[in-house]
Amino acid sequence: MSTKYTDNGPMLNAYPDSVGGTLGDIVSFLEKPELKDVFQSFYILPSIFNTDLDRGFSVIDYGINEQLGSKEDLDRLRALGMNLKLDFILNHASVLSPQFQDLIKNGENSKYKDFFINWNKFWDGCGEMTKEGYIQPDEKYIKDMFFRKPGLPILMVRMPDGTDVPYWNTFYQEVRYPEFDAMDLMDKMSMQYLTADKLSRRINSELKAGKTPNEIDFTGFEKYKDGCIDLLESNRKYLGQMDLNINSDLVWEHYENTLRTLSEYGAKIVRLDAFAYAPKTPGKKNFLNDPDTWELLEKVRKLANKYNVQLLPEIHASYGEKIYETVAKKGYMTYDFFLPGLLIDAIEKRNGKDLMRWAQEMYDNKIRAVNMLGCHDGIPMLDLKGFLPDEEIQGLIDTIVSRGGLIKNLHGAKNMYYQVNATYYSALGDDDQKMLLARAIQMFMPGKPQVWYLDLFAGKNDFDAVANAGAGGHKEINRTNIKPEDIDSRLKNDVVVKQLDLLRMRNTCKAFGFDAEFSQKVDGNKLEMSWKNEGHTATLHADFADYSFTIETT
């Protein structure tokens, strides 16, 4: 491959099975001559690891998922001169992690008994014990806390001695009970066959209907009730993401081992997912706790420096809160979650004034960002609050929804917009010229451009995928996997070819860089953006009237 000149060249973003079906297939795609010099980096989403839920964000361990990739695939990426951005989930680990499984098996004798947050130990002296076996914290201690789901964020876990212990569980949880047949019941309790057969059928039927063991109707079988409930509870299985106790030395050993592993895979940027939930103290916020959150990040950064990786804390917050500015001032890379919405807004209003106001702020404040159009989540809207008037944000949402986008308000709260789920191409009205203009402007925005694979292929909203995913499947609208047999034909599409040309220009032109000189000018429908670096220049001339643009490089 040719020499890469920029220190912030384009980055592909995909799941390991997004293009072709495995990471090896994506590497083969990147090895094609059409992709020569196009990308500097690759953000592989965390299903590349050994995970179970949340499309990879519930990590069992950071070993490579053998169904989707191999270390040989990573070696091929290195041979292409490509570095990686990988995820590190600070706040939680899967219930199926070896640490939590050891806890379930050994209880108080487990090496990992303090690896996770025992709810009752955490809140000891700060509330009243309930009959269900967990402490209800006094209101003064939780009034500033933000819980992601109704009720308290706990999962009751059955210990080897038969007791149920609550553990802190911010995100997903699921409890599963096994089906029993007549022989299972006969083996565990003194019960005749026909009785066991009839009772097992009832139990299985009611569990399938969503009842818990205590809700099952044992009418006619009252004398077996306690034994059956105990049998079910002692055999229950869990899925979920359990919060880590950052006061545990073993957790910090886990953090360092993870960063070492990611570095060995080829990571130069490590995205910190859900980091703002990790610090917890009674009476303080449990999200972006200040100063605890920044103290945590600083400790993690010291570990990251040992392995020569940059940290990218991921957080959504309104513009008015200036969290992006705080992150940047503390010396971290940050996400430009403002660009996706502002760019659509500029194209629809045919005016780049607000967009350039944001570009200039980033440049003036020396904010080192990863920017994007689409991604594995939706198009951010919450972030724009305070930058654009509320009515303009709502108009932007309405436009994207009119083109097939789906809304999921923040944690079920109405009138609290968060993001709109749509492909970026469809959000622009399935318009090739708008897509190319958006990509061209992204190439000239301050930051390191991240490219969602489906945007590159001008993917449209996938309503069949949403329907097939069932409840909570709205994000699948923008996650269509590209079949192996479709790759070559898509690479011939004009909108794909021209995007690749833009990315190749951005990756190899010496005018760009985090420390290059930026200027911009808006005149009605016209927009000019320019970069200068060590005698090299690159200038974009765009016209929102007809979505045309030209690029000059010297």
C-alpha positions in Angstrom: 0.0 0.0 0.0 1.1 3.6 -0.5 2.5 5.7 2.3 -0.3 7.2 4.4 0.4 10.8 5.3 -2.4 11.9 7.7 -2.5 11.2 11.4 -6.3 11.1 11.4 -7.1 9.1 8.2 -10.5 7.4 7.6 -11.7 4.5 9.7 -14.0 1.7 8.6 -16.7 0.7 11.1 -18.4 -2.6 11.0 -19.4 -5.8 12.9 -17.1 -8.7 12.0 -19.9 -10.3 10.0 -21.1 -7.1 8.3 -19.5 -7.7 4.9 -19.4 -11.3 3.7 -20.1 -13.0 7.0 -16.8 -13.1 8.9 -13.9 -10.9 9.7 -11.8 -12.8 7.2 -14.4 -11.8 4.5 -14.0 -8.2 5.4 -10.2 -8.4 5.3 -10.6 -9.9 1.8 -12.8 -7.0 0.9 -10.2 -4.5 2.2 -7.5 -6.4 0.2 -9.3 -5.7 -3.1 -7.6 -3.1 -5.4 -10.7 -0.9 -5.2 -9.9 -0.4 -1.5 -6.2 0.4 -1.9 -5.3 3.4 0.3 -8.9 4.0 1.3 -8.8 3.3 5.1 -6.1 3.9 7.8 -8.1 2.2 10.6 -10.8 -0.3 11.3 -13.3 -0.1 14.2 -14.4 -3.7 14.7 -17.5 -3.8 16.9 -17.2 -6.0 20.0 -19.0 -9.1 18.7 -15.4 -9.9 17.6 -14.9 -11.0 21.2 -16.5 -13.9 23.2 -19.8 -12.3 23.9 -23.5 -13.2 24.4 -25.9 -10.3 24.3 -26.4 -6.8 23.0 -24.6 -7.5 19.7 -21.3 -7.8 21.5 -21.5 -5.3 24.3 -22.0 -8.0 26.9 -18.5 -9.5 27.1 -17.7 -12.9 28.5 -14.0 -12.5 27.8 -11.9 -10.7 25.3 -10.8 -13.8 23.4 -11.5 -13.7 19.7 -15.0 -15.1 18.7 -13.9 -18.2 16.8 -17.1 -18.2 14.8 -16.4 -14.7 13.4 -12.7 -14.2 13.3 -9.1 -15.3 14.1 -5.8 -13.8 15.0 -4.7 -14.6 11.5 -7.3 -12.2 10.3 -5.8 -9.5 12.5 -2.4 -10.3 11.1 -3.8 -9.7 7.6 -5.1 -6.3 8.7 -1.6 -5.4 10.1 -0.1 -6.5 6.8 -2.4 -3.9 5.1 -1.0 -1.2 7.4 -4.3 -0.9 9.2 -4.6 -0.2 12.9 -7.7 -0.9 15.0 -10.2 0.7 17.2 -11.6 -1.8 19.7 -14.1 -1.6 22.5 -13.5 -2.0 26.2 -16.6 -2.2 28.4 -15.5 -0.6 31.8 -18.8 -0.8 33.7 -19.8 -4.4 33.4 -19.2 -8.0 32.3 -21.5 -10.8 31.3 -23.1 -13.1 33.8 -21.4 -15.8 31.8 -18.0 -14.3 32.5 -15.6 -16.7 34.4 -15.6 -14.3 37.3 -19.4 -14.3 37.8 -19.7 -18.0 37.2 -17.1 -18.6 39.9 -19.1 -16.4 42.2 -22.3 -18.3 41.6 -20.5 -21.6 42.1 -18.5 -20.7 45.3 -20.4 -17.8 46.9 -18.6 -16.2 49.8 -15.6 -18.6 49.1 -15.2 -17.2 45.6 -12.0 -15.3 44.7 -14.3 -12.9 42.9 -16.8 -12.2 45.7 -16.0 -8.5 45.5 -15.4 -8.3 41.8 -19.0 -7.4 41.3 -21.2 -5.0 43.4 -23.1 -6.7 46.2 -26.1 -4.4 46.5 -26.6 -5.0 50.2 -23.0 -4.4 51.1 -22.9 -1.3 49.0 -26.0 0.2 50.7 -25.3 -1.1 54.2 -26.5 1.6 56.6 -28.2 3.6 53.9 -31.7 2.1 53.8 -34.1 -0.6 55.1 -34.0 -4.3 54.3 -37.1 -5.4 52.4 -38.8 -8.8 52.8 -37.5 -9.7 49.3 -34.0 -9.6 50.7 -32.5 -6.4 49.3 -32.0 -3.0 50.8 -34.2 -0.2 49.7 -32.0 2.9 49.9 -33.3 6.0 51.6 -34.5 8.6 49.1 -31.7 11.1 50.0 -29.1 8.6 48.8 -30.7 7.9 45.4 -32.5 11.1 44.5 -29.7 12.0 42.1 -29.2 8.6 40.6 -30.3 7.7 37.1 -31.5 4.1 36.6 -31.8 2.8 33.0 -34.9 0.7 33.7 -37.9 0.7 36.0 -37.2 -0.3 39.6 -33.9 -0.8 41.3 -31.0 -2.0 39.1 -30.5 -5.4 40.8 -30.4 -9.0 39.9 -31.2 -11.5 42.7 -28.6 -14.3 42.4 -28.9 -17.7 44.1 -25.8 -18.6 46.1 -24.6 -22.2 46.8 -26.1 -22.1 50.4 -29.6 -21.3 48.9 -29.7 -17.6 49.8 -30.5 -15.0 47.3 -28.1 -12.1 47.1 -28.8 -8.9 45.1 -26.1 -7.6 42.7 -25.9 -4.3 40.9 -27.2 -4.7 37.3 -27.5 -1.4 35.3 -28.3 -2.9 32.0 -29.9 -6.1 30.6 -31.0 -9.0 32.7 -32.9 -12.2 32.1 -33.7 -15.1 34.4 -34.4 -18.5 32.9 -35.9 -21.5 34.6 -35.4 -25.1 33.3 -38.2 -27.3 32.1 -38.7 -30.4 34.3 -40.3 -33.6 33.3 -41.9 -36.2 35.5 -38.7 -38.1 36.1 -36.9 -34.9 37.3 -39.6 -34.3 39.9 -39.6 -37.9 41.0 -35.8 -37.9 41.4 -35.8 -34.8 43.6 -39.1 -35.4 45.6 -41.1 -38.4 46.8 -43.8 -38.2 44.1 -45.8 -40.7 42.1 -45.3 -40.8 38.3 -48.7 -39.5 37.2 -48.6 -36.8 39.8 -45.1 -35.7 38.7 -46.2 -35.8 35.1 -49.2 -33.7 35.6 -47.4 -31.2 37.9 -44.4 -30.9 35.5 -46.7 -30.1 32.6 -48.4 -27.3 34.6 -45.1 -25.9 35.8 -43.6 -25.8 32.3 -46.8 -24.2 30.9 -46.8 -21.4 33.4 -43.1 -20.7 33.1 -43.6 -20.4 29.3 -46.4 -17.9 30.0 -43.9 -15.7 31.8 -44.7 -16.6 35.4 -42.0 -16.8 38.1 -41.9 -19.9 40.4 -43.7 -18.0 43.1 -46.6 -17.1 40.8 -47.3 -20.7 39.6 -50.6 -22.1 40.6 -50.0 -25.2 42.8 -53.7 -25.8 43.5 -54.1 -29.5 44.2 -50.3 -29.9 44.6 -49.9 -27.7 47.7 -47.7 -30.1 49.6 -45.1 -30.0 46.7 -45.1 -26.2 46.3 -42.1 -25.3 48.5 -40.0 -28.2 47.1 -40.8 -27.3 43.5 -40.1 -23.6 44.0 -36.7 -24.4 45.6 -35.9 -26.9 42.8 -36.6 -24.2 40.2 -34.8 -21.4 41.9 -31.7 -23.6 42.6 -31.5 -24.4 38.9 -32.2 -21.0 37.4 -29.9 -19.6 34.8 -29.1 -15.9 34.1 -28.2 -13.7 31.2 -27.2 -10.1 31.7 -24.5 -7.6 32.3 -23.2 -7.2 35.8 -21.6 -4.0 37.1 -18.0 -4.3 38.2 -16.7 -3.1 41.5 -14.0 -0.5 40.7 -12.7 -0.7 44.3 -11.6 -4.3 43.7 -7.9 -4.9 42.9 -9.0 -7.8 40.8 -11.1 -5.5 38.6 -8.0 -3.3 38.0 -6.0 -6.5 37.1 -8.8 -7.3 34.7 -8.7 -3.8 33.2 -4.9 -4.0 32.6 -5.2 -7.5 31.1 -7.9 -6.2 28.8 -5.9 -3.2 27.6 -2.8 -5.4 27.0 -4.9 -7.9 25.0 -6.5 -5.2 22.8 -3.0 -3.6 22.2 -1.7 -7.0 21.1 -4.6 -7.3 18.7 -3.4 -4.1 17.0 -5.6 -1.5 18.8 -4.4 2.1 18.7 -7.7 3.6 19.9 -9.8 2.0 22.6 -13.4 3.1 22.9 -14.6 3.1 26.5 -18.2 2.0 26.5 -20.5 2.8 29.5 -17.5 4.3 31.4 -19.7 7.0 33.0 -21.8 4.4 34.9 -18.7 2.8 36.6 -18.1 5.1 39.6 -20.8 4.7 42.3 -21.1 6.3 45.7 -24.1 6.5 48.0 -25.6 10.0 47.8 -23.8 10.8 44.5 -24.8 10.5 40.9 -24.2 7.1 39.3 -23.7 8.6 35.9 -20.9 10.9 35.2 -20.1 11.3 38.8 -17.8 14.2 39.3 -14.9 14.0 40.2 -15.0 10.2 40.5 -15.5 9.6 36.8 -12.5 11.7 35.8 -10.3 10.0 38.5 -11.4 6.6 37.1 -10.5 7.7 33.6 -7.1 9.0 34.7 -6.3 5.6 36.3 -7.3 3.8 33.1 -5.3 6.2 31.0 -2.1 5.4 33.0 -2.7 1.7 32.1 -3.4 2.6 28.5 -0.2 4.6 28.2 1.7 1.4 29.1 0.3 -0.2 26.0 0.5 2.8 23.7 -3.3 3.1 23.1 -5.4 6.3 23.0 -8.7 6.3 25.0 -12.0 7.4 23.4 -14.6 7.8 26.1 -18.1 7.4 24.6 -20.9 9.6 26.1 -24.0 11.2 24.8 -25.0 14.5 26.3 -26.7 17.7 25.1 -24.5 20.4 23.6 -25.4 22.8 26.4 -23.8 20.5 29.0 -20.4 20.9 27.3 -19.4 17.3 28.2 -17.6 16.9 24.9 -15.5 20.0 25.8 -14.7 18.7 29.3 -13.5 15.3 27.8 -11.3 17.1 25.3 -9.8 19.5 27.8 -8.8 16.6 29.9 -6.7 15.3 27.0 -9.0 12.6 25.6 -10.3 12.0 22.1 -14.0 12.5 21.9 -16.9 11.7 19.6 -18.4 14.3 17.3 -22.0 13.2 17.8 -23.1 16.6 16.5 -22.0 16.2 12.9 -24.6 13.6 11.7 -27.6 15.7 12.6 -26.1 19.1 11.7 -25.0 17.8 8.3 -28.5 16.6 7.4 -29.9 19.9 8.7 -27.5 21.9 6.5 -28.4 19.8 3.4 -32.2 20.2 4.1 -31.9 24.0 4.8 -29.4 24.4 1.9 -27.2 26.4 4.2 -24.0 25.5 6.0 -23.9 28.3 8.5 -24.8 26.2 11.7 -22.6 23.3 10.5 -19.6 25.6 10.1 -20.2 27.3 13.4 -19.7 23.8 14.9 -16.6 23.1 12.7 -15.0 26.3 13.8 -15.6 25.6 17.4 -14.0 22.2 17.2 -11.0 23.7 15.4 -10.6 26.7 17.7 -10.8 24.5 20.9 -8.4 21.9 19.4 -11.0 19.1 20.0 -9.6 15.8 18.7 -12.6 13.9 17.6 -13.8 10.9 15.8 -16.6 12.0 13.5 -19.2 10.0 11.6 -22.4 10.0 9.6 -24.0 6.7 10.4 -23.0 4.1 13.0 -24.3 0.9 14.7 -26.7 3.1 16.8 -29.0 5.8 15.6 -28.5 9.3 14.3 -28.0 11.3 17.5 -30.5 14.0 18.4 -30.2 14.6 22.1 -26.7 16.0 21.5 -28.0 18.9 19.4 -30.1 20.3 22.2 -28.7 23.7 23.1 -27.0 24.1 19.7 -30.1 24.2 17.5 -33.5 25.5 18.7 -35.8 22.7 19.8 -38.2 23.3 17.0 -35.5 22.8 14.4 -34.4 19.6 16.1 -38.0 18.4 16.0 -38.2 19.4 12.3 -35.1 17.3 11.6 -36.5 14.3 13.4 -39.8 14.7 11.5 -37.9 14.8 8.2 -35.9 11.6 9.0 -39.1 9.8 10.3 -41.0 10.8 7.1 -38.3 8.9 5.2 -38.7 5.8 7.3 -36.7 6.5 10.4 -37.7 5.0 13.7 -37.8 6.9 17.1 -37.0 5.4 20.4 -37.2 8.0 23.1 -34.7 8.0 25.9 -35.4 5.0 28.2 -39.2 5.3 27.4 -39.5 8.9 28.5 -41.7 10.9 26.2 -40.6 14.2 24.8 -37.0 13.3 25.6 -35.6 12.6 22.1 -32.4 10.5 22.0 -31.8 9.3 18.5 -33.5 8.3 15.2 -32.8 4.9 13.7 -32.3 5.0 10.0 -29.5 4.5 7.5 -27.8 7.7 6.7 -28.6 7.3 3.0 -32.3 6.9 3.7 -32.2 9.8 6.1 -31.0 11.9 3.1 -34.0 10.6 1.0 -32.1 7.8 -0.8 -30.3 10.5 -2.8 -26.9 9.7 -4.3 -25.8 13.3 -4.7 -26.8 14.2 -1.1 -24.9 11.2 0.1 -21.8 12.2 -1.8 -22.0 15.8 -0.6 -22.4 14.6 3.0 -19.3 12.3 2.6 -17.3 15.1 1.0 -18.1 17.5 3.8 -17.3 14.8 6.4 -13.8 14.5 4.8 -13.2 18.2 5.5 -14.6 18.3 9.0 -12.1 18.5 11.9 -11.5 15.0 13.3 -10.8 11.5 12.2 -13.7 10.3 9.9 -15.4 7.0 10.8 -17.3 5.3 8.0 -20.2 2.9 8.7 -20.0 0.1 6.2 -23.6 0.4 5.2 -23.3 4.1 4.4 -20.4 3.3 2.1 -22.7 0.9 0.2 -25.5 3.5 0.2 -27.7 1.1 2.2 -31.4 1.7 2.5 -33.6 1.3 5.6 -34.2 -2.4 6.2 -37.7 -2.8 7.5 -37.7 -6.6 7.1 -34.8 -6.8 9.5 -36.7 -4.7 12.0 -39.8 -6.9 11.8 -37.8 -10.1 12.1 -35.9 -8.8 15.1 -39.1 -8.4 17.1 -39.4 -6.1 20.2 -36.5 -3.8 20.5 -35.3 -4.5 17.0 -35.4 -1.0 15.8 -31.6 -0.7 15.4 -31.6 -3.5 12.8 -32.9 -1.0 10.3 -29.3 0.1 9.8 -27.4 -3.2 10.2 -28.0 -5.1 7.0 -25.2 -7.6 6.3 -23.7 -7.4 2.8 -23.8 -10.9 1.2 -20.5 -12.2 -0.3 -22.1 -12.5 -3.7 -23.2 -8.8 -3.6 -19.9 -7.2 -2.8 -18.4 -7.0 -6.3 -21.6 -5.7 -7.9 -22.0 -3.0 -5.2 -18.4 -1.9 -5.7 -19.3 -0.9 -9.2 -22.1 1.5 -8.1 -21.2 5.1 -8.9 -22.1 6.3 -5.4 -19.8 3.7 -3.9 -16.9 4.4 -6.3 -17.0 8.1 -5.7 -17.1 7.7 -1.9 -14.0 5.5 -2.2 -12.3 8.2 -4.2 -13.2 10.8 -1.5 -11.8 8.5 1.3 -8.6 7.8 -0.7 -8.1 11.5 -1.1 -8.6 12.1 2.6 -6.3 9.3 3.6 -3.3 10.3 1.4 -3.5 14.1 1.0 -0.8 15.7 3.1 -2.9 18.8 3.7 -5.0 17.0 6.4 -4.0 16.3 10.0 -5.0 17.0 13.6 -2.6 19.9 13.7 -3.2 21.2 10.2 -4.6 24.7 9.6 -8.4 24.9 8.9 -10.5 27.7 7.4 -14.1 27.9 6.3 -16.5 30.3 4.6 -20.2 30.4 4.1 -21.9 32.6 1.5 -25.6 31.7 1.1 -25.9 28.3 -0.5 -22.1 28.2 -1.0 -19.6 26.6 1.3 -15.8 26.5 1.3 -13.6 24.4 3.6 -9.9 24.3 3.4 -6.9 22.6 5.1 -3.2 23.6 4.9 -0.3 21.6 6.2 3.4 21.9 5.4 2.8 23.6 2.1 0.0 21.3 1.0 -3.6 22.4 0.6 -7.0 20.8 0.1 -10.2 22.9 -0.6 -13.8 21.9 -0.9 -16.2 24.1 -2.8 -19.8 23.0 -2.1 -23.1 24.3 -3.4 -26.2 23.3 -1.4 -28.5 24.7 -4.1 -27.8 21.6 -6.3 -25.7 19.5 -3.9 -22.7 19.8 -6.2 -19.1 20.1 -5.0 -15.5 20.2 -6.3 -12.2 19.5 -4.5 -8.8 21.0 -5.2 -5.6 19.7 -3.8 -2.1 20.9 -4.2 
